[in-house]
Amino acid sequence: MDERTYHGRVTTADFALALLTEFHQGNLRAQVIGEGDKVMVQIASPVVRTSGGQTALAVQLTRVEDGVHIRVGQQQWMGVVASLGETIFRALRNPWMLIDRLDDLAQDVMSLQLTENVWRTIDRTADSLGASTEISERLRRLTCAHCLTANPVGAPSCMACGAPLGPAQPAACLNCGFVVAARTMVCPRCGTPLPSPQA
């Protein structure tokens, strides 16, 4: 299961609408289940298809502080593999049969790229709404543990009482958007190495 957090002024409905618009057409059907802070978008080929094998994918959208957390489940693509196998089998028996299976072959190739296309749609939507995997401006504020004053990220000490703030500076994984503590070397969610904190 692949997951990312997009920080900014985005909602689960923004991503659900984009996925519904992009994937509820052609040989795919999309439906939105739930509303508000927790939404799931299911994308699947219909039971009665014009071409290609059966595939399905679930996208979970969850509202988090200053953003949306997105999980894309494992794609169910055994029907696609079976359809590709049938195409290969027919082509081996009689290469001219491949002409009859061109629609199936094209649909199966598109289905194999479904997860990648879902992330492309999510990234495009986030970008158009000004969201990213970078930590949001509001989360860039640090609360001083001594006097509870909000301070901008990067401030070495509290602007009200002068207490040091260095160890508390948050950051975000640039790959998946997971908010991590300062001096974290590897993202605990996706395993991406994080840049060294500035001295």
C-alpha positions in Angstrom: 0.0 0.0 0.0 1.5 3.3 -1.1 0.7 6.4 0.9 1.4 10.2 1.0 0.3 13.2 2.9 -0.5 16.5 1.1 -0.3 19.6 3.2 -2.2 22.7 2.3 -5.8 23.9 1.8 -7.2 20.7 0.3 -10.0 18.5 1.3 -10.9 14.8 0.8 -13.7 16.0 -1.6 -11.1 17.8 -3.8 -9.2 14.5 -4.5 -12.4 12.4 -4.6 -13.9 14.6 -7.3 -10.7 14.6 -9.4 -10.5 10.8 -9.2 -14.1 10.4 -10.1 -13.8 12.8 -13.0 -10.7 11.1 -14.3 -11.6 7.4 -13.9 -15.4 7.2 -14.3 -15.2 6.8 -18.0 -14.3 4.3 -20.8 -13.8 0.8 -19.5 -13.5 1.9 -15.8 -16.0 2.9 -13.2 -15.3 5.0 -10.1 -17.5 5.5 -7.1 -17.1 7.6 -3.9 -18.0 6.0 -0.6 -18.3 8.2 2.5 -18.0 11.9 3.0 -16.3 14.4 5.2 -13.0 13.5 6.8 -12.9 9.8 5.6 -13.7 9.0 2.0 -12.9 6.0 -0.2 -12.8 6.0 -4.0 -13.1 2.6 -5.7 -12.0 2.3 -9.2 -12.8 -0.9 -11.1 -13.6 -2.3 -14.5 -17.3 -3.3 -14.7 -18.3 -6.9 -14.5 -19.6 -6.8 -18.1 -16.7 -5.2 -20.0 -16.2 -4.4 -23.6 -12.6 -5.3 -23.5 -9.7 -6.3 -21.2 -9.6 -8.1 -17.9 -11.1 -7.3 -14.6 -9.2 -4.8 -12.3 -10.0 -2.9 -9.1 -8.2 -0.4 -6.9 -9.2 1.4 -3.7 -8.0 4.9 -2.7 -8.5 6.0 0.9 -8.6 9.8 1.6 -8.4 10.9 5.2 -8.4 14.5 6.5 -5.4 15.2 8.7 -4.2 18.4 10.3 -3.6 20.9 7.5 -4.0 18.4 4.7 -5.1 15.0 3.4 -3.5 11.6 3.9 -3.9 9.3 0.8 -3.5 5.6 0.7 -3.7 3.7 -2.6 -4.3 0.0 -2.0 -2.9 -3.0 -3.9 -4.4 -3.2 -7.3 -6.4 -6.4 -8.0 -5.1 -7.3 -11.5 -5.4 -11.0 -11.8 -8.2 -10.6 -14.4 -5.8 -8.4 -16.4 -3.1 -11.0 -16.3 -5.6 -13.7 -17.4 -6.7 -11.5 -20.3 -3.0 -10.9 -21.3 -2.4 -14.6 -21.1 -5.3 -15.3 -23.4 -4.0 -12.8 -25.9 -0.6 -14.3 -25.9 -1.9 -17.8 -26.2 -4.1 -16.9 -29.1 -1.3 -15.0 -30.8 1.0 -18.0 -30.4 -1.5 -20.3 -32.0 -2.4 -17.9 -34.8 -0.6 -14.5 -35.1 -3.6 -13.1 -37.0 -5.8 -13.6 -34.0 -3.8 -10.7 -32.3 -5.8 -8.3 -34.6 -9.0 -9.4 -32.9 -7.5 -8.8 -29.4 -6.0 -5.3 -30.0 -8.8 -3.7 -27.9 -8.2 -6.2 -25.1 -4.5 -5.7 -25.3 -4.8 -1.8 -25.2 -7.2 -2.0 -22.2 -5.0 -4.4 -20.3 -1.9 -2.2 -20.7 -3.9 0.8 -19.5 -5.2 -1.3 -16.5 -1.6 -2.3 -15.6 -0.8 1.5 -15.4 -3.8 2.3 -13.2 -1.9 2.9 -9.9 0.6 5.1 -11.6 -2.3 7.1 -13.3 -4.1 7.5 -10.0 -1.0 9.0 -8.4 -0.5 11.2 -11.4 -4.1 12.5 -11.0 -3.6 13.1 -7.3 -0.3 14.9 -7.8 -1.9 17.1 -10.5 -4.8 17.9 -8.3 -2.6 18.8 -5.3 -0.4 21.0 -7.5 -3.4 22.8 -8.9 -4.7 23.5 -5.4 -1.3 24.6 -4.0 -0.8 21.6 -1.8 2.4 19.5 -1.6 4.2 17.0 0.5 6.1 19.9 2.1 5.1 20.8 5.6 2.3 23.4 5.7 2.9 27.0 6.8 0.7 26.6 9.9 2.7 23.5 11.0 5.9 25.5 10.6 5.0 27.3 13.8 6.6 25.9 17.0 5.1 26.3 20.4 7.6 27.1 23.1 7.5 24.4 25.7 8.2 27.0 28.4 5.8 29.9 27.7 3.5 28.4 24.9 4.3 31.2 22.5 4.1 30.3 18.7 7.4 30.8 17.0 8.3 30.5 13.3 10.2 27.4 12.2 13.9 28.1 12.1 13.9 30.4 15.1 16.8 29.4 17.3 15.0 30.6 20.5 11.6 31.7 21.6 10.8 35.3 20.7 8.9 35.8 24.0 11.0 34.1 26.7 14.3 33.2 24.9 14.1 29.4 25.5 16.0 27.3 22.9 13.8 25.8 20.1 16.4 24.0 18.0 15.5 20.3 18.8 11.8 20.9 18.2 12.0 22.0 14.6 9.7 19.8 12.5 10.3 18.8 8.9 8.5 16.7 6.3 9.6 13.9 4.0 9.7 15.4 0.5 8.7 12.0 -0.9 5.6 11.2 1.1 4.9 14.3 3.2 5.2 12.5 6.6 6.0 15.0 9.4 9.1 14.0 11.2 11.1 15.3 14.2 14.3 17.2 13.7 17.5 15.1 13.2 15.5 12.2 11.7 17.7 10.5 9.1 15.2 8.3 7.3 11.4 8.7 6.9 9.7 6.1 9.1 6.8 5.8 6.6 8.5 5.4 3.2 12.2 4.8 4.0 13.5 7.8 2.0 16.7 9.3 3.4 16.0 12.8 4.7 18.3 15.9 4.2 20.6 16.7 7.1 19.4 19.5 9.3 21.0 22.8 8.8 23.7 23.7 11.3 
